[in-house]
Amino acid sequence: MIDNGFCFNEGEWNFTDAPLRGLYGHSCAYAAIEGIESFRPWLQLLESKIDKLWLTQIADEIPRDWYSQRPNRLYALMDQLERRRLLVVELLRSTWARSPRHFQNWVGRPGLIHAEGLRRDLLLFKSRGA
């Protein structure tokens, strides 16, 4: 792992919730993105492999002296990442709707697809018994 001291805001052990801040400035990086399906393999990993237990196990492997000054913040970060994991599809659509110039090959109109996708995801979420 290469960290260079900047991961999770250096020693603060938090995650700034600013989706547009993480976009790469050159839209060519997103040229292959044609819609939410472009993210499907990664999203399936988030849905099937990563959960609160997995995040906690990963946190337990971090050397204690990295966060000894703020032991509760690391596990609060894991809670935050778990909540955010459940919102990734919506956050991707929201980022696209707010910055369509980055996703020039995304098929559809941001507002319409954004709303339709959200309804579909909510129905799917409810049908899973959540």
N, C-alpha and C positions, 0 to 999 in steps of 0.2 A: 504494500500500500504506500502510495506517495501522498503525503499530506502537506508538507511545507508550512504547517501551522495555520492554514487558512480554512480548513474544513470545519464547518459548523461554527463559523465566526471566531476562529482561533480558540482561545480557552474559555469562551463563553458557553459552549455546548448548547447552542440554540440554532434554530433554522429560521431565517428571515423569510416570511411568506410574501414574496414578491415575484410572481411568475414571469412577468415581462423582463425583470432584471436579469434573468438567466438566459435570455435569448442571445444567440451569437449575432453579431452585427452584420455579417454577410449572409444575405438570404440564400445564396447558393448552397449553403450547408443543409438547407431544407428542401432542395429541389426534388428529391425522391419522394417526399411526403405528398400523397394524393388524398389523404383522408385518415380517419381514425384507424382504419384497417392497417395502415402502415406501421402502427404501433402495436398491433395485436400480439406478436410473440412476446414482447416485453410486458404488455398488460396481463397476459396469461400468467406470466411468472409472478407478477404482483398479486394476482388473485389466487393462485394455487400454491405457491411455495413460500411466500413471505407473509408472516402474520406476527402478532404480538410476541409469541413465544420465540420465534426465529430472531426477531429484533433484540429481545432480551438476551438470548444466547450470544449474539454478536457483541452486544454491549459488555457482557461478562468476559469477553476475550480481550477487551481493551485494557492495557496496563493501568493499574490503579493510580500510579503516580502521574499519569496524564491528566487525571481529573480529581485528584485528591483534595484540591481546594474547593471543589464544588461537586460533591458526590451525588447530590439529588438532581442536579441539572442533567446529567447524562441520562438518567432514567426518565426524566421529564421529556427530554428530547426523543427518546424511543416512543413515548406515548404520542408525542406530536407527529412523528413520522408514521405511526400506525393510523392516526386519524387522517393524515394527508394521503396515505396509500389508498384509502377508500374513495378519495375524491379525484384521482389522477385523470380519469376519462373526462370528467367535467372540467378540470383545469386545463387539459389540452384543448378542448373545444373553446373554452373561454379565451385562452391565449390566442388561438387562431382568430376568433371573432374580434379581438382587440387589436391584433396586428397581422391582418391578412397579407400585407406586403412581404412578410417573412415566408409565408406558405403559398406561394404563387401558383402551385400546381394542385392545391387542395380543391377537389371538385365540390361545387355547390356554393351557396351563398352563406356567409357566416351566421347571420341572425336566424335564418330559417332552419338550416341544418343544426345549428346550436340548440334551438328549442326542440326540434324533433328528436335529436339524439338524446337530450336530457330526459324527455318523456319515455323514450325507449329504454334508457338505462334505469330509470326509476321503476318501470314495469318489470324489468328483468331482476332488479334488486328485490322487489316485493315478491316476485314469484319464487325466489330462492329461500323465502321464509325469513328474511331479515327484518 
